Amino acid sequence: LEQRRDLGPIVALHADDAEVSNPNEPAPLRGREGAERFWKAYRDAFGEIRSEFRHVIEEEGAALLEWTS
């Protein structure tokens, strides 16, 4: 995603009923289509980018990622 702007691999990690959110969105984006919109908008906000994950929390049926870009 960061270097080639290829959304496919990261969107494929999301389930059909996924919810993606961040503090700047009033409501979660849903499904793979929502995930694609989320990641496209995120990537388009930067010229060049490199991210470092600070927290990854995984539970059955859910995950939370926190990172610095």
Residue pairs with C-beta under 8 A, 6 or more apart in sequence:
1 7
1 9
1 10
1 39
1 43
2 43
2 49
2 50
2 51
5 43
7 36
7 39
7 40
7 43
10 35
10 39
11 32
11 35
11 36
11 39
14 20
14 31
14 32
14 35
15 32
16 31
16 32
17 30
17 31
18 30
18 31
18 32
18 34
18 35
19 28
19 29
19 30
19 34
20 28
20 29
20 30
20 34
20 35
20 38
21 27
21 28
21 29
22 38
25 38
28 34
29 35
29 37
29 38
43 49
46 69
49 69
50 69
51 67
51 68
51 69
52 67
52 68
52 69
53 65
53 66
53 67
54 66
54 67
54 68
55 64
55 65
55 66
56 63
56 64
56 65
56 66
57 63
57 64
